[in-house]
Amino acid sequence: MDRRASLVVPSICIQIPEHLQLPTKLFEPQMAIQTPRTARSSGADEHDAAPPERQLTALAMQLAVFEKVPPRHLAFIWATVVLLDGFAVTLSRTDFWCITVLLLTEGARIQGRSHELVWQQKATPASQQAVSRVLHWLQLLSASFCVTLSLARLVQLQLPYGGSSEDPWSNNCRAALDIFYGLALTESLLFLVEKALWQWRVGHRRLLECVAKDCHLGTAWVAVRRFFYDSYSRSLKGSIFDGLHMDLVSYAGGMLTAGSHDDQSLTLRKIGMSVSTIERLIQMLSWNNASERDVRRSAAVVVSMLSGRKLIALRVTGIPGAIESIASLLCADLDELNLLGLSILNKLAHDHDNCSKIGKTQNLLDKIISFSSVGGSGHQATDIRLKAAKQSLIMVKRLAGSTGTTGKLLRRDLSDIVFTMSNVREVLQQTERRVQSELHQPAIEVLTSLAMDKEAREMIGWTGGVVSELVTLFLPAADQGRPTGNNKTNAIRVEAGEALAMLALESRRNCGAIIMACGGGVERLVDVTSITETELAETLLQILGEYNHPSMVVPRIRRHTIEFAVAMMRLDSRYMALFVEHGMEGELRRIAGTTSDLECFNVFSGSVGLNRRAISVCSLVTSALDLMKQA
């Protein structure tokens, strides 16, 4: 008798995006070295990409090409050697004065160009702007005049010539004049093209200001202008490629002793060359005088820029008192310094040993946690407050996710701070869209990482509102319709699901809190579908057949499948015959020979398993086979 006809099996129906690429989670083990590096690339990182100032040196090389192309300055040579030397007697008065005026005008333009370069390298910003504008317009007028005069004489020379057409001197003179005016016209046009390129990149596109911003030099873009003119001057005096090899770091090496603020801001980028330089920068971070605020900010920008490089980070943290000096930025009364301090600490925290140093620094964890507050529900978060909260949450998540004994101690210390859970709950309760987009995911990741600690897991459950907010994010209300395909929203939902899974591990209290947050039952978790018991059995067998061996990505999928089958058979004996009929016995016997410790842990800290399950996979297989024998 077929007893399956009346059997309808409920299934969990949670919409999870199929193509969502998720970052590494705590439920997946990590290999010690995922991507080995060769000796050539061992010191490279994302900071070794082309620096922002490369745009300036490339532009300087392009401009130098226009200055050094073959037609440039040949008109002057041709006029002095050929026309004024060989045809001085036969030249007409008009051509004589046209050649003279063109040579004088072009010579004045060249001298003006040279003086402009010198002035731009040495002038103060106020005088620099005025003189640069005057020289700019004088050169444009000079070039435009040369273009007009040369073109006019070329046209006139094509008209019937006044001399005898049989006179060889007359024919040679006309040819020489054609060449001269052609060279003068070409030279002036090339200069105008050069100035057009200059105006487009530097004036319209504001390249200097953009590079200064990318280099975090703030308003010190005058120093960047000097660097650009030096690069351009070097390309003119030597090879066009000489300026291309310049960079702000090496350029700053000659100005370490400069006195102006712009020079100091630029010079501060030259870091990592010596231990004494780094020590001096670290000392600057703790300066408190108002008159030293700009230099302190510049030093913080430099340390923030370069602390992401592993070798530089090791030098920084190797200096006694370095972490304390960086922590002093969090106590400054300037929001920008607070953000720079959090940024530096975040970059240093990529190293496991630095996480330990940060955790041991007195009152530093409390200060980091204080920046995670956004002011409570309904409070309008400012942009600077939002950035600080995001940096703080990322920092806490990174510390809480540390491996080994360091991670255990940090999770305990972070959960002992009374504001940690309440600040995270405050973020989750925010309804403002930009806060949800920027802060919800890092806030949930903080809870997921902290929940690796058993006591912290219970503490999170005790904090009112946290579990209910996670359930709301994981299971949107019915009136919100189906989840959208927005990757950010889906990532938040998946992270909320993982946080709930972590909280439910070995915690009856948290399981009860999750059920109560679902409305006192599991109706929101379970949705009755039309799947039959046959389809269910085939699905479970397909999972077991697909995973011949334990998977690094889903290490417990075979365990959960077998646990599900065992629970179903214990609930209703009809499932025993169903699984036997579909050949589950053979799959289970095959799995018994491929079990691994990988399937015995709930979560992982790196490659170390945490929360070992009491029942092994082999025991589950044995229990399932014993139940099927009763069919």
C-alpha positions as CSV (number, residue, x, y, z in Angstrom):
1,M,0.0,0.0,0.0
2,D,1.4,3.4,-1.0
3,R,1.1,5.6,2.1
4,R,2.7,8.6,0.5
5,A,-0.3,9.9,-1.4
6,S,-1.7,11.9,1.5
7,L,1.7,13.1,2.8
8,V,2.5,16.8,2.4
9,V,5.8,17.9,3.8
10,P,6.3,21.5,5.0
11,S,9.5,23.1,4.0
12,I,11.4,26.3,5.1
13,C,10.9,29.0,2.5
14,I,13.3,31.8,2.9
15,Q,14.2,33.9,-0.2
16,I,18.0,34.0,-0.5
17,P,19.5,35.5,-3.7
18,E,21.1,32.8,-5.9
19,H,24.0,34.9,-7.3
20,L,24.9,36.9,-4.2
21,Q,28.7,36.8,-3.6
22,L,29.2,36.8,0.1
23,P,32.4,37.5,2.0
24,T,34.1,34.9,4.2
25,K,31.9,34.0,7.2
26,L,32.5,32.5,10.6
27,F,30.7,29.3,9.6
28,E,33.4,28.5,7.0
29,P,37.0,27.5,7.9
30,Q,39.9,29.5,6.5
31,M,43.2,28.2,5.3
32,A,46.3,29.7,6.8
33,I,47.5,31.0,3.4
34,Q,44.9,31.4,0.7
35,T,47.0,33.1,-2.0
36,P,50.7,32.6,-1.7
37,R,52.9,35.5,-2.8
38,T,56.1,35.3,-4.7
39,A,59.2,37.0,-3.7
40,R,58.6,39.7,-6.3
41,S,55.1,40.5,-5.0
42,S,55.6,40.0,-1.3
43,G,55.9,43.6,-0.5
44,A,53.2,44.8,-2.8
45,D,49.8,45.9,-1.8
46,E,46.9,48.0,-3.0
47,H,48.9,51.1,-2.1
48,D,51.6,50.2,-4.7
49,A,49.3,51.2,-7.6
50,A,50.1,54.2,-9.7
51,P,50.1,57.3,-7.4
52,P,47.8,60.2,-8.1
53,E,50.7,62.4,-9.1
54,R,51.4,60.2,-12.1
55,Q,48.7,62.2,-13.9
56,L,50.8,65.3,-13.4
57,T,54.0,63.8,-14.7
58,A,52.2,62.3,-17.7
59,L,50.8,65.7,-18.5
60,A,54.2,67.3,-18.2
61,M,55.6,64.8,-20.6
62,Q,52.8,65.5,-23.1
63,L,53.4,69.2,-22.9
64,A,57.2,68.7,-23.3
65,V,56.6,66.7,-26.5
66,F,54.8,69.8,-28.0
67,E,57.8,72.0,-26.9
68,K,60.4,69.7,-28.4
69,V,58.9,68.5,-31.7
70,P,61.2,69.1,-34.7
71,P,59.5,72.4,-36.0
72,R,60.0,74.2,-32.7
73,H,62.7,76.9,-32.9
74,L,63.7,75.9,-36.5
75,A,62.1,79.1,-37.8
76,F,64.6,81.2,-35.8
77,I,67.5,79.2,-37.2
78,W,66.2,79.3,-40.7
79,A,65.7,83.1,-40.5
80,T,69.1,83.9,-39.1
81,V,71.2,81.5,-41.2
82,V,69.3,81.4,-44.6
83,L,67.2,84.6,-44.9
84,L,69.1,87.3,-43.1
85,D,72.5,85.8,-44.1
86,G,71.9,84.6,-47.6
87,F,69.1,86.8,-48.8
88,A,69.5,90.0,-46.7
89,V,70.1,92.2,-49.9
90,T,67.2,90.7,-51.9
91,L,64.6,90.7,-49.2
92,S,61.8,93.2,-49.6
93,R,61.2,95.8,-46.9
94,T,57.9,94.1,-45.9
95,D,59.5,90.6,-45.5
96,F,62.5,92.1,-43.7
97,W,60.3,93.7,-41.0
98,C,57.9,90.8,-40.8
99,I,60.8,88.4,-40.2
100,T,62.2,90.8,-37.6
101,V,58.9,91.2,-35.8
102,L,58.2,87.5,-35.8
103,L,61.7,86.7,-34.4
104,L,61.3,89.3,-31.6
105,T,57.8,88.2,-30.8
106,E,58.8,84.6,-30.7
107,G,61.9,85.3,-28.6
108,A,59.8,87.3,-26.1
109,R,57.4,84.4,-25.8
110,I,60.2,81.9,-25.2
111,Q,61.7,84.2,-22.5
112,G,58.3,84.7,-21.0
113,R,57.8,80.9,-20.9
114,S,61.2,80.4,-19.1
115,H,60.5,83.1,-16.6
116,E,57.0,81.7,-15.9
117,L,58.5,78.3,-15.0
118,V,60.9,79.9,-12.6
119,W,58.2,82.2,-11.1
120,Q,55.8,79.2,-10.6
121,Q,58.5,77.3,-8.7
122,K,59.4,80.1,-6.3
123,A,56.5,82.6,-6.1
124,T,54.1,82.9,-3.2
125,P,50.5,81.9,-4.1
126,A,49.1,85.5,-4.3
127,S,51.9,86.8,-6.6
128,Q,52.0,83.5,-8.4
129,Q,48.4,83.8,-9.5
130,A,48.7,87.4,-10.8
131,V,52.0,86.9,-12.7
132,S,51.0,83.6,-14.1
133,R,47.8,85.2,-15.5
134,V,49.8,88.1,-17.1
135,L,52.4,85.7,-18.6
136,H,49.7,83.4,-19.8
137,W,47.8,86.1,-21.8
138,L,51.1,87.6,-23.2
139,Q,52.1,84.2,-24.6
140,L,48.7,83.6,-26.1
141,L,48.7,87.1,-27.7
142,S,52.2,86.5,-29.0
143,A,51.4,83.1,-30.5
144,S,48.1,84.4,-32.0
145,F,50.0,87.4,-33.6
146,C,52.6,85.1,-35.1
147,V,49.9,82.8,-36.5
148,T,48.1,85.7,-38.1
149,L,51.2,87.4,-39.5
150,S,52.7,84.2,-40.9
151,L,49.5,83.0,-42.5
152,A,48.9,86.5,-44.1
153,R,52.4,86.5,-45.6
154,L,52.1,82.9,-46.9
155,V,48.9,83.9,-48.7
156,Q,50.5,87.1,-50.1
157,L,53.5,85.1,-51.4
158,Q,51.2,82.9,-53.4
159,L,50.2,86.0,-55.4
160,P,52.2,87.1,-58.5
161,Y,55.7,88.0,-57.3
162,G,57.0,91.5,-58.1
163,G,60.4,90.3,-59.3
164,S,61.4,88.4,-62.5
165,S,60.3,84.8,-62.5
166,E,63.6,83.9,-64.3
167,D,65.8,85.3,-61.5
168,P,67.1,82.3,-59.6
169,W,67.7,84.5,-56.5
170,S,64.1,85.5,-56.6
171,N,62.8,81.9,-56.8
172,N,65.1,80.8,-54.0
173,C,64.2,83.7,-51.9
174,R,60.5,83.0,-52.3
175,A,61.0,79.3,-51.4
176,A,63.1,80.3,-48.3
177,L,60.3,82.7,-47.2
178,D,57.7,80.0,-47.7
179,I,59.7,77.7,-45.5
180,F,60.2,80.3,-42.8
181,Y,56.6,81.5,-42.6
182,G,55.5,77.8,-42.7
183,L,57.8,77.0,-39.8
184,A,56.7,80.1,-37.8
185,L,53.0,79.2,-38.4
186,T,53.5,75.6,-37.3
187,E,55.5,76.6,-34.2
188,S,52.8,79.0,-33.1
189,L,50.0,76.6,-33.8
190,L,51.8,73.8,-31.8
191,F,52.2,76.3,-28.9
192,L,48.4,77.1,-29.0
193,V,47.6,73.4,-29.0
194,E,49.9,73.0,-26.0
195,K,48.2,75.8,-24.1
196,A,44.7,74.4,-25.0
197,L,45.7,71.1,-23.5
198,W,47.1,72.8,-20.5
199,Q,44.0,74.9,-20.0
200,W,41.7,71.9,-20.4
201,R,43.5,69.6,-17.9
202,V,44.8,72.2,-15.4
203,G,42.1,74.9,-15.7
204,H,38.9,73.2,-16.7
205,R,39.4,69.7,-15.2
206,R,41.3,71.2,-12.2
207,L,43.9,68.5,-12.2
208,L,46.1,70.0,-9.6
209,E,43.3,70.3,-7.0
210,C,42.1,66.8,-7.8
211,V,45.6,65.3,-7.3
212,A,46.0,67.3,-4.0
213,K,42.7,65.9,-2.8
214,D,43.7,62.3,-3.8
215,C,47.0,62.8,-2.0
216,H,45.0,64.1,1.1
217,L,47.0,67.3,1.0
218,G,43.9,69.4,1.6
219,T,44.4,73.1,0.7
220,A,48.1,72.6,0.1
221,W,47.6,72.2,-3.6
222,V,50.2,75.0,-4.2
223,A,52.9,72.5,-3.3
224,V,51.5,70.1,-5.9
225,R,51.6,73.0,-8.5
226,R,55.3,73.4,-7.7
227,F,55.8,69.7,-8.2
228,F,54.1,69.8,-11.5
229,Y,56.2,72.8,-12.8
230,D,59.4,71.1,-11.6
231,S,58.4,68.0,-13.5
232,Y,57.6,70.0,-16.6
233,S,60.8,72.0,-16.3
234,R,62.9,68.8,-16.0
235,S,61.2,67.3,-19.1
236,L,62.1,70.5,-21.0
237,K,65.7,70.7,-19.9
238,G,66.5,67.0,-20.3
239,S,64.7,64.1,-21.8
240,I,61.0,64.3,-22.1
241,F,60.9,61.2,-19.8
242,D,62.9,62.8,-17.0
243,G,59.8,64.3,-15.4
244,L,57.8,61.1,-15.8
245,H,60.0,59.3,-13.2
246,M,59.3,61.9,-10.5
247,D,56.9,61.3,-7.6
248,L,55.8,63.3,-4.6
249,V,57.5,61.0,-2.1
250,S,61.0,61.4,-3.6
251,Y,60.4,65.1,-4.5
252,A,59.5,65.7,-0.8
253,G,62.9,64.3,0.2
254,G,64.6,67.6,-0.7
255,M,62.2,69.6,1.4
256,L,62.3,67.9,4.7
257,T,63.7,71.0,6.3
258,A,61.3,73.4,4.5
259,G,59.6,76.0,6.7
260,S,56.3,76.7,5.0
261,H,53.2,74.8,5.8
262,D,52.7,73.7,2.2
263,D,56.2,72.3,2.1
264,Q,55.7,70.5,5.4
265,S,52.4,69.0,4.1
266,L,54.1,67.7,1.0
267,T,57.3,66.7,2.8
268,L,55.2,64.6,5.3
269,R,54.5,62.2,2.5
270,K,58.1,61.1,2.6
271,I,57.7,58.5,5.3
272,G,59.2,55.1,5.7
273,M,62.6,56.1,4.6
274,S,64.0,56.1,8.1
275,V,62.9,55.2,11.6
276,S,63.7,58.7,12.9
277,T,61.2,60.2,10.4
278,I,58.5,57.8,11.5
279,E,59.2,58.5,15.2
280,R,58.9,62.2,14.5
281,L,55.6,61.8,12.8
282,I,54.2,59.7,15.6
283,Q,55.2,62.5,18.0
284,M,53.3,65.0,15.9
285,L,50.1,63.0,16.4
286,S,50.0,63.9,20.1
287,W,50.6,67.7,19.6
288,N,47.7,69.6,21.3
289,N,48.5,73.3,20.7
290,A,46.1,75.1,18.4
291,S,49.0,76.5,16.4
292,E,50.2,73.0,15.6
293,R,46.8,71.7,14.5
294,D,47.6,71.9,10.8
295,V,50.9,70.0,11.1
296,R,49.2,67.5,13.3
297,R,46.5,66.9,10.8
298,S,49.1,66.6,8.0
299,A,51.0,64.0,10.0
300,A,47.8,62.0,10.7
301,V,47.0,62.1,6.9
302,V,50.5,60.7,6.1
303,V,50.3,57.9,8.7
304,S,46.8,57.0,7.6
305,M,47.9,56.8,3.9
306,L,50.9,54.6,4.5
307,S,49.9,52.5,7.6
308,G,48.1,50.1,5.2
309,R,51.5,49.0,4.0
310,K,52.6,46.1,6.1
311,L,56.2,47.1,6.5
312,I,55.3,50.6,7.4
313,A,52.7,49.4,9.9
314,L,55.3,47.2,11.6
315,R,57.6,50.2,11.9
316,V,54.8,52.3,13.3
317,T,53.7,49.8,15.9
318,G,57.3,49.0,16.8
319,I,57.8,52.5,18.2
320,P,57.1,52.7,22.0
321,G,54.0,54.7,22.7
322,A,52.8,54.7,19.0
323,I,49.4,53.3,19.7
324,E,48.9,55.8,22.5
325,S,49.8,58.7,20.2
326,I,47.4,57.4,17.6
327,A,44.7,57.0,20.3
328,S,45.2,60.7,21.2
329,L,43.6,61.6,17.8
330,L,40.3,60.1,19.1
331,C,40.3,62.6,22.0
332,A,40.9,65.6,19.7
333,D,38.2,68.2,19.5
334,L,38.3,68.1,15.7
335,D,36.1,65.6,13.9
336,E,38.6,65.1,11.0
337,L,41.3,64.1,13.4
338,N,38.9,61.6,15.0
339,L,38.2,60.0,11.7
340,L,41.9,59.9,10.8
341,G,42.6,58.2,14.1
342,L,40.0,55.5,13.5
343,S,41.3,55.0,9.9
344,I,44.8,54.5,11.2
345,L,43.7,52.0,13.8
346,N,41.6,50.1,11.3
347,K,44.5,49.7,9.0
348,L,46.8,48.6,11.8
349,A,44.2,46.1,13.0
350,H,44.7,44.0,9.8
351,D,47.7,42.6,11.6
352,H,46.8,40.1,14.4
353,D,49.6,41.3,16.7
354,N,48.4,44.9,16.4
355,C,44.9,43.8,17.5
356,S,46.4,42.6,20.8
357,K,48.3,45.9,21.2
358,I,45.1,47.9,20.6
359,G,43.2,45.8,23.1
360,K,45.8,46.3,25.8
361,T,46.0,50.1,25.3
362,Q,44.2,51.7,28.3
363,N,40.7,53.1,27.6
364,L,41.1,52.7,23.8
365,L,38.4,50.1,23.4
366,D,36.0,52.3,25.3
367,K,36.8,55.3,23.1
368,I,36.4,53.2,19.9
369,I,33.0,52.0,21.1
370,S,31.9,55.6,21.9
371,F,32.1,56.5,18.2
372,S,29.6,53.7,17.2
373,S,26.7,55.7,18.6
374,V,24.5,57.6,16.1
375,G,22.4,59.4,18.6
376,G,19.4,57.2,19.1
377,S,16.3,56.4,17.1
378,G,14.8,59.3,15.2
379,H,18.0,61.3,15.6
380,Q,19.3,62.8,12.3
381,A,22.9,61.6,11.9
382,T,25.4,64.0,10.4
383,D,27.8,62.9,7.6
384,I,30.8,63.1,9.9
385,R,28.9,61.2,12.6
386,L,27.9,58.6,10.1
387,K,31.5,58.1,8.9
388,A,32.8,57.9,12.4
389,A,30.2,55.3,13.4
390,K,31.0,53.2,10.3
391,Q,34.8,53.3,11.1
392,S,34.1,52.4,14.7
393,L,31.8,49.4,13.8
394,I,34.3,48.1,11.2
395,M,37.0,48.4,13.8
396,V,35.1,46.5,16.5
397,K,34.1,43.8,14.0
398,R,37.8,43.4,13.1
399,L,38.9,43.2,16.7
400,A,36.1,40.8,17.6
401,G,36.9,38.6,14.7
402,S,40.5,38.0,15.8
403,T,41.6,34.4,16.1
404,G,43.2,32.5,18.9
405,T,43.6,33.7,22.5
406,T,43.8,37.3,21.4
407,G,40.3,37.0,19.9
408,K,38.8,35.4,23.0
409,L,40.2,38.2,25.2
410,L,39.1,40.9,22.8
411,R,35.6,39.5,22.5
412,R,35.3,39.3,26.3
413,D,36.6,42.9,26.8
414,L,34.4,44.3,24.1
415,S,31.2,42.6,25.5
416,D,32.1,43.8,29.0
417,I,31.8,47.4,27.9
418,V,28.2,48.4,28.8
419,F,27.7,50.6,25.7
420,T,28.7,48.0,23.1
421,M,25.3,46.2,22.7
422,S,23.2,49.3,23.3
423,N,25.1,51.2,20.6
424,V,24.7,48.4,18.1
425,R,21.0,48.2,18.9
426,E,20.8,51.9,18.4
427,V,22.2,51.5,14.9
428,L,19.8,48.7,14.0
429,Q,16.8,50.8,15.1
430,Q,17.7,53.6,12.7
431,T,15.1,53.9,10.0
432,E,17.0,56.5,7.9
433,R,17.8,54.9,4.5
434,R,21.5,56.1,4.4
435,V,22.1,54.8,7.9
436,Q,20.6,51.4,7.0
437,S,22.7,51.2,3.9
438,E,26.0,52.2,5.5
439,L,25.8,50.9,9.1
440,H,23.4,48.0,9.4
441,Q,25.7,45.4,7.9
442,P,28.8,46.3,9.9
443,A,26.6,46.5,13.1
444,I,25.3,43.0,12.5
445,E,28.8,41.7,11.7
446,V,29.8,43.0,15.1
447,L,27.1,40.9,16.8
448,T,28.0,37.8,14.7
449,S,31.7,38.1,15.7
450,L,30.9,38.7,19.4
451,A,28.5,35.8,19.5
452,M,31.5,33.4,19.1
453,D,31.9,33.9,22.8
454,K,29.3,32.0,24.8
455,E,28.9,34.7,27.5
456,A,28.7,37.4,24.9
457,R,26.1,35.4,23.0
458,E,23.9,35.3,26.1
459,M,24.5,39.0,26.8
460,I,23.3,39.9,23.3
461,G,20.2,37.9,23.9
462,W,19.5,39.8,27.1
463,T,19.8,43.2,25.5
464,G,16.3,44.1,24.7
465,G,15.4,44.7,21.1
466,V,18.5,43.2,19.5
467,V,17.0,39.8,18.6
468,S,13.7,41.4,17.4
469,E,15.6,43.8,15.1
470,L,17.6,41.0,13.6
471,V,14.4,39.0,12.9
472,T,12.9,42.0,11.3
473,L,15.8,42.5,9.0
474,F,16.0,38.8,8.2
475,L,12.2,38.2,7.7
476,P,10.6,41.4,6.3
477,A,7.0,41.9,7.2
478,A,4.3,40.6,4.9
479,D,3.3,44.1,3.8
480,Q,6.8,44.8,2.5
481,G,6.3,42.2,-0.2
482,R,9.0,39.9,-1.6
483,P,12.6,40.9,-1.0
484,T,14.1,43.1,-3.6
485,G,17.1,42.1,-5.7
486,N,19.3,44.9,-4.3
487,N,22.6,43.3,-3.4
488,K,23.1,45.5,-0.4
489,T,19.7,44.6,1.0
490,N,20.2,40.9,0.4
491,A,23.7,41.0,2.0
492,I,22.1,42.6,5.1
493,R,19.4,39.9,5.3
494,V,22.0,37.1,4.9
495,E,24.2,38.7,7.6
496,A,21.2,39.0,9.9
497,G,20.4,35.3,9.3
498,E,23.9,34.3,10.3
499,A,23.8,36.5,13.4
500,L,20.6,34.7,14.4
501,A,22.2,31.3,13.7
502,M,25.1,32.2,15.9
503,L,22.9,33.4,18.8
504,A,20.8,30.2,18.6
505,L,23.9,28.0,19.1
506,E,23.6,26.1,22.4
507,S,21.4,28.8,23.9
508,R,17.8,27.9,24.8
509,R,17.2,31.4,26.0
510,N,18.2,32.9,22.6
511,C,16.2,30.3,20.8
512,G,13.1,31.3,22.8
513,A,13.8,35.0,22.1
514,I,14.0,34.3,18.4
515,I,10.7,32.4,18.5
516,M,9.0,35.2,20.5
517,A,10.3,37.7,18.0
518,C,8.6,35.7,15.3
519,G,5.3,36.1,17.0
520,G,5.3,33.3,19.5
521,G,5.7,30.6,16.9
522,V,7.5,29.5,13.8
523,E,4.8,30.5,11.3
524,R,7.0,33.2,9.8
525,L,9.8,30.7,9.4
526,V,7.8,27.9,7.8
527,D,5.7,28.3,4.7
528,V,3.6,25.4,3.5
529,T,4.3,24.5,-0.1
530,S,3.1,21.9,-2.5
531,I,6.3,19.8,-2.4
532,T,5.7,16.1,-2.0
533,E,7.5,13.6,0.1
534,T,9.0,12.1,-3.0
535,E,10.5,15.5,-4.1
536,L,11.8,16.0,-0.6
537,A,13.5,12.6,-0.5
538,E,15.1,13.3,-3.9
539,T,16.3,16.7,-2.8
540,L,18.0,15.2,0.3
541,L,19.6,12.5,-1.8
542,Q,20.8,15.0,-4.3
543,I,22.5,17.0,-1.6
544,L,24.3,13.9,-0.2
545,G,25.3,12.8,-3.7
546,E,26.6,16.2,-4.7
547,Y,28.9,16.5,-1.7
548,N,31.0,13.4,-1.9
549,H,33.4,14.9,0.7
550,P,33.2,17.6,3.3
551,S,33.0,21.1,1.7
552,M,35.0,24.1,2.9
553,V,32.3,26.4,1.8
554,V,29.4,24.5,3.5
555,P,31.1,22.3,5.9
556,R,28.0,21.1,7.8
557,I,25.6,20.6,4.9
558,R,25.9,16.8,5.1
559,R,25.4,16.9,8.8
560,H,22.3,19.0,8.6
561,T,20.9,16.8,5.9
562,I,21.3,13.7,7.9
563,E,20.0,15.4,11.1
564,F,17.0,16.5,9.1
565,A,16.3,12.9,7.8
566,V,16.8,11.4,11.3
567,A,14.3,14.0,12.8
568,M,11.7,13.2,10.1
569,M,12.0,9.4,10.7
570,R,11.6,9.8,14.4
571,L,8.6,12.1,13.9
572,D,6.8,9.8,11.5
573,S,7.7,6.2,10.7
574,R,6.4,6.6,7.1
575,Y,9.6,8.5,6.3
576,M,11.7,5.4,7.0
577,A,10.2,3.5,4.1
578,L,10.4,6.6,1.9
579,F,14.1,7.0,2.4
580,V,14.8,3.3,2.0
581,E,12.8,3.3,-1.3
582,H,14.9,6.1,-2.7
583,G,18.3,4.5,-1.8
584,M,19.4,6.7,1.1
585,E,21.1,3.7,2.8
586,G,23.8,3.5,0.1
587,E,24.5,7.2,0.3
588,L,24.8,7.0,4.1
589,R,27.3,4.1,4.0
590,R,29.4,6.0,1.5
591,I,29.4,9.1,3.7
592,A,30.5,7.0,6.7
593,G,33.9,6.6,4.9
594,T,34.4,10.2,4.2
595,T,33.6,12.0,7.4
596,S,35.9,14.7,8.8
597,D,36.4,16.9,11.8
598,L,35.5,19.7,9.5
599,E,31.8,18.7,10.0
600,C,31.9,18.7,13.7
601,F,32.2,22.4,14.5
602,N,29.6,25.1,14.5
603,V,31.9,28.0,13.8
604,F,35.5,28.6,12.9
605,S,38.2,31.1,14.0
606,G,40.5,31.0,11.0
607,S,41.3,27.3,10.6
608,V,40.5,26.5,14.3
609,G,37.1,25.0,15.0
610,L,35.0,26.3,17.8
611,N,31.9,24.8,19.5
612,R,32.4,21.2,18.7
613,R,29.2,19.3,18.3
614,A,28.5,16.6,20.8
615,I,27.4,14.0,18.2
616,S,29.7,13.1,15.4
617,V,28.6,12.5,11.8
618,C,29.4,8.8,12.1
619,S,27.0,8.6,15.0
620,L,24.3,10.3,13.0
621,V,24.9,7.9,10.1
622,T,24.6,5.0,12.4
623,S,21.3,6.4,13.9
624,A,19.8,6.9,10.5
625,L,20.7,3.4,9.3
626,D,19.2,1.8,12.5
627,L,16.0,3.7,11.9
628,M,15.8,2.6,8.3
629,K,16.2,-1.0,9.4
630,Q,12.9,-0.7,11.2
631,A,11.0,0.2,8.0
